Amino acid sequence: MSGYVYILTNRKNGTVYVGVTADLAGRIYQHREGHTPGFAWKYGCTRLVWYEERDLVVDAIQREKSLKRWYRQWKIELIESINPNWNDLYATLA
């Protein structure tokens, strides 16, 4: 079973939230609709700005743990490497 690591934000250069899921579209929908109390909800992180698919959920979980230890600037550089304008990628999910 594959998994996804994702980064949400509330605005460009705003608060960043790193998460992991097996159902990316469903999970982002939950964040957008406010069904997920916690850090992302508290700071209004609903904009999907980066994600990565892994073949195995355990690999996605490990990647999430790694990214959470990264400095903020590294996360910003990761986002901007594929999404320099911090566009919301939710609409691109099939």
ROSE-4610 file (N, C-alpha, C; in Angstrom, 1 decimal, always signed):
// ROSE-4610
residu = [M/M/M/S/S/S/G/G/G/Y/Y/Y/V/V/V/Y/Y/Y/I/I/I/L/L/L/T/T/T/N/N/N/R/R/R/K/K/K/N/N/N/G/G/G/T/T/T/V/V/V/Y/Y/Y/V/V/V/G/G/G/V/V/V/T/T/T/A/A/A/D/D/D/L/L/L/A/A/A/G/G/G/R/R/R/I/I/I/Y/Y/Y/Q/Q/Q/H/H/H/R/R/R/E/E/E/G/G/G/H/H/H/T/T/T/P/P/P/G/G/G/F/F/F/A/A/A/W/W/W/K/K/K/Y/Y/Y/G/G/G/C/C/C/T/T/T/R/R/R/L/L/L/V/V/V/W/W/W/Y/Y/Y/E/E/E/E/E/E/R/R/R/D/D/D/L/L/L/V/V/V/V/V/V/D/D/D/A/A/A/I/I/I/Q/Q/Q/R/R/R/E/E/E/K/K/K/S/S/S/L/L/L/K/K/K/R/R/R/W/W/W/Y/Y/Y/R/R/R/Q/Q/Q/W/W/W/K/K/K/I/I/I/E/E/E/L/L/L/I/I/I/E/E/E/S/S/S/I/I/I/N/N/N/P/P/P/N/N/N/W/W/W/N/N/N/D/D/D/L/L/L/Y/Y/Y/A/A/A/T/T/T/L/L/L/A/A/A]
num = [1/1/1/2/2/2/3/3/3/4/4/4/5/5/5/6/6/6/7/7/7/8/8/8/9/9/9/10/10/10/11/11/11/12/12/12/13/13/13/14/14/14/15/15/15/16/16/16/17/17/17/18/18/18/19/19/19/20/20/20/21/21/21/22/22/22/23/23/23/24/24/24/25/25/25/26/26/26/27/27/27/28/28/28/29/29/29/30/30/30/31/31/31/32/32/32/33/33/33/34/34/34/35/35/35/36/36/36/37/37/37/38/38/38/39/39/39/40/40/40/41/41/41/42/42/42/43/43/43/44/44/44/45/45/45/46/46/46/47/47/47/48/48/48/49/49/49/50/50/50/51/51/51/52/52/52/53/53/53/54/54/54/55/55/55/56/56/56/57/57/57/58/58/58/59/59/59/60/60/60/61/61/61/62/62/62/63/63/63/64/64/64/65/65/65/66/66/66/67/67/67/68/68/68/69/69/69/70/70/70/71/71/71/72/72/72/73/73/73/74/74/74/75/75/75/76/76/76/77/77/77/78/78/78/79/79/79/80/80/80/81/81/81/82/82/82/83/83/83/84/84/84/85/85/85/86/86/86/87/87/87/88/88/88/89/89/89/90/90/90/91/91/91/92/92/92/93/93/93/94/94/94]
x = [+0.8/+0.0/+0.9/+0.6/+1.4/+1.0/+1.8/+1.5/+2.0/+1.5/+1.9/+2.4/+3.4/+3.9/+3.5/+3.0/+2.5/+2.8/+2.8/+3.0/+1.8/+1.2/+0.2/+0.7/+0.0/+0.4/-0.9/-0.8/-2.0/-1.8/-0.6/-0.2/+1.2/+1.6/+3.0/+3.9/+4.9/+5.9/+5.2/+4.1/+3.4/+3.7/+2.8/+3.0/+3.0/+3.9/+4.0/+3.6/+2.9/+2.5/+2.9/+3.6/+4.0/+3.1/+2.5/+1.7/+1.9/+1.2/+1.3/+0.0/-0.3/-1.6/-1.5/-2.5/-2.6/-3.6/-4.4/-5.5/-5.3/-4.5/-4.1/-5.3/-6.1/-7.2/-8.2/-8.5/-9.4/-8.9/-7.6/-7.0/-7.0/-6.6/-6.6/-8.0/-9.0/-10.4/-10.7/-10.4/-10.6/-10.0/-8.8/-8.1/-8.9/-9.3/-9.9/-11.3/-12.0/-13.3/-13.3/-12.1/-12.0/-12.3/-12.2/-12.5/-11.3/-10.2/-9.0/-8.5/-9.0/-8.5/-7.1/-6.4/-4.9/-4.2/-2.9/-2.0/-2.4/-2.7/-3.1/-4.4/-5.3/-6.6/-6.4/-5.6/-5.4/-4.8/-3.9/-3.2/-3.7/-4.8/-5.5/-4.7/-4.0/-3.2/-4.1/-4.5/-5.4/-4.9/-3.9/-3.3/-2.2/-2.5/-1.5/-0.5/+0.8/+1.8/+2.9/+2.9/+3.9/+3.4/+3.7/+3.5/+4.4/+4.5/+5.4/+4.8/+4.7/+4.2/+5.3/+5.1/+6.1/+5.4/+6.1/+5.5/+4.9/+5.5/+5.0/+4.7/+3.6/+3.2/+4.3/+5.0/+6.1/+7.2/+7.5/+8.5/+8.0/+6.7/+6.1/+6.2/+5.9/+6.0/+7.4/+8.4/+9.8/+10.2/+9.7/+10.0/+9.4/+8.1/+7.5/+8.3/+8.7/+9.5/+10.8/+11.4/+12.6/+12.3/+11.3/+11.0/+10.6/+10.0/+9.6/+10.8/+12.0/+13.2/+14.0/+13.6/+14.3/+14.1/+15.1/+14.9/+13.8/+13.2/+12.1/+12.6/+13.8/+14.3/+14.4/+14.8/+14.9/+13.6/+12.5/+11.2/+10.7/+11.0/+10.7/+11.3/+12.6/+13.4/+12.8/+12.3/+11.7/+10.4/+9.6/+8.3/+8.6/+9.5/+9.8/+10.5/+11.1/+11.8/+10.8/+9.5/+8.5/+7.3/+7.2/+6.0/+6.5/+7.2/+7.8/+6.8/+5.5/+4.5/+3.6/+3.9/+3.1/+1.6/+1.4/+0.0/-0.6/-1.9/-2.6/-2.7/-2.2/-2.1/-3.3/-4.2/-5.4/-6.2/-6.4/-7.2/-6.5/-5.2/-4.5/-4.6/-5.1/-5.3/-6.4/-6.2/-7.2/-8.1]
y = [-1.2/+0.0/+1.2/+2.2/+3.4/+4.4/+5.4/+6.5/+7.8/+8.9/+10.2/+11.0/+11.8/+12.8/+14.1/+15.1/+16.3/+17.5/+18.7/+19.9/+20.8/+21.3/+22.3/+23.6/+24.7/+26.0/+26.9/+28.0/+28.9/+30.1/+30.3/+31.3/+31.2/+31.9/+31.8/+32.3/+31.5/+31.7/+31.8/+31.2/+31.1/+29.9/+29.5/+28.3/+27.1/+26.1/+24.9/+23.7/+22.8/+21.6/+20.4/+19.4/+18.2/+17.0/+16.3/+15.2/+14.0/+12.9/+11.6/+11.0/+10.3/+9.7/+8.6/+7.7/+6.7/+7.3/+8.2/+8.8/+10.3/+10.8/+12.2/+13.1/+12.8/+13.7/+13.7/+12.6/+12.5/+13.3/+13.1/+13.8/+15.3/+15.8/+17.2/+17.8/+17.0/+17.5/+17.6/+16.7/+16.8/+18.1/+18.3/+19.6/+20.8/+20.8/+22.0/+22.3/+21.2/+21.3/+21.4/+21.4/+21.6/+20.4/+19.2/+18.0/+17.4/+18.1/+17.6/+18.6/+18.5/+19.4/+19.2/+20.2/+20.1/+21.2/+21.0/+22.1/+22.7/+21.9/+22.4/+23.2/+22.8/+23.5/+24.8/+24.7/+25.9/+27.0/+26.7/+27.8/+28.0/+27.3/+27.5/+27.0/+25.9/+25.3/+24.4/+24.9/+24.2/+24.2/+24.9/+24.9/+23.9/+22.9/+21.9/+22.4/+22.5/+23.1/+22.2/+21.0/+20.0/+18.6/+17.6/+16.2/+15.3/+14.1/+13.1/+11.7/+10.9/+9.5/+8.5/+7.6/+6.6/+5.2/+4.2/+2.9/+2.3/+2.5/+1.9/+2.9/+2.7/+3.7/+3.9/+2.8/+2.9/+3.8/+3.8/+4.7/+6.2/+6.4/+7.7/+8.2/+7.3/+7.7/+8.1/+7.4/+7.7/+9.0/+9.3/+10.5/+11.7/+11.5/+12.5/+12.9/+11.8/+12.1/+12.8/+12.5/+13.2/+14.6/+14.9/+16.3/+17.1/+16.5/+17.3/+17.7/+17.1/+17.5/+18.5/+18.7/+19.7/+21.1/+22.0/+23.4/+24.0/+25.0/+25.6/+26.0/+26.6/+27.1/+25.9/+24.7/+23.6/+23.2/+23.2/+22.9/+23.9/+25.2/+26.2/+26.0/+25.6/+25.3/+24.1/+23.1/+21.9/+22.3/+23.1/+23.5/+24.3/+25.2/+26.1/+25.4/+24.2/+23.5/+23.0/+22.7/+22.3/+23.2/+24.2/+25.0/+26.4/+27.2/+28.4/+29.5/+29.4/+30.4/+29.9/+28.8/+28.2/+28.0/+27.6/+27.4/+26.2/+26.3/+25.2/+24.0/+22.9/+21.8/+20.8/+21.2/+20.3/+20.0/+21.1/+20.9/+20.0/+19.8/+18.9/+17.4/+17.1/+15.7/+15.1/+13.9/+13.2/+12.3]
z = [+0.0/+0.0/+0.0/-0.9/-1.0/+0.0/+0.2/+1.1/+0.6/+1.2/+0.7/+1.9/+1.7/+2.6/+2.0/+2.8/+2.2/+3.2/+2.5/+3.3/+3.0/+4.1/+4.0/+4.5/+4.1/+4.6/+4.7/+5.4/+5.4/+4.4/+3.9/+2.9/+2.5/+1.5/+1.1/+2.2/+2.5/+3.6/+4.9/+5.0/+6.3/+7.1/+8.0/+8.8/+7.9/+8.2/+7.4/+8.3/+7.7/+8.4/+7.6/+8.1/+7.4/+7.9/+7.0/+7.4/+6.5/+6.8/+6.1/+6.0/+4.9/+4.7/+3.6/+3.6/+2.5/+1.4/+1.8/+0.9/+0.9/-0.1/-0.1/-0.3/-1.4/-1.7/-0.5/+0.1/+1.2/+2.4/+2.7/+3.9/+3.7/+2.5/+2.3/+2.4/+1.9/+2.0/+3.5/+4.3/+5.7/+6.3/+6.0/+6.5/+6.0/+4.7/+4.2/+4.8/+5.2/+5.8/+7.3/+7.9/+9.3/+10.2/+9.6/+10.3/+11.1/+11.1/+11.7/+12.8/+14.0/+15.0/+15.3/+15.6/+15.9/+15.3/+15.1/+14.6/+13.3/+12.3/+11.0/+11.1/+11.8/+12.0/+12.7/+13.8/+14.6/+13.8/+12.9/+12.2/+10.8/+10.4/+9.1/+8.0/+8.2/+7.1/+6.2/+5.1/+4.2/+2.8/+2.5/+1.1/+1.0/+0.1/-0.3/-1.2/-0.7/-1.5/-2.0/-1.4/-1.8/-1.3/-2.2/-1.7/-2.5/-1.9/-2.5/-2.2/-3.2/-3.0/-2.8/-1.9/-1.6/-1.8/-2.2/-2.5/-1.3/-0.2/+1.1/+2.1/+2.8/+3.9/+4.9/+5.2/+6.2/+5.8/+4.5/+3.9/+4.0/+3.7/+3.8/+5.3/+6.2/+7.6/+8.0/+7.5/+7.8/+7.2/+6.0/+5.3/+6.1/+6.5/+7.3/+8.6/+9.3/+10.5/+10.2/+9.1/+8.7/+8.4/+7.6/+7.2/+8.5/+9.4/+10.6/+11.4/+11.2/+11.9/+11.1/+9.9/+9.0/+9.5/+9.2/+9.5/+8.6/+9.0/+8.3/+6.9/+6.8/+5.5/+4.5/+5.0/+4.1/+3.6/+4.4/+4.0/+2.9/+3.1/+2.1/+0.8/+0.8/-0.4/-1.1/-0.3/-0.9/-1.6/-0.9/-1.6/-2.9/-2.8/-3.9/-5.0/-4.8/-5.8/-6.9/-6.4/-7.4/-7.5/-6.5/-6.5/-6.0/-6.9/-6.4/-6.0/-6.5/-6.2/-5.0/-4.5/-3.4/-3.8/-5.0/-5.5/-4.7/-4.6/-4.0/-5.0/-4.6/-5.5/-5.4/-4.5/-4.3/-5.5/-6.4/-7.6/-8.6/-8.5/-9.4/-9.0/-7.9/-7.5/-8.2/-8.8/-9.5/-8.6]
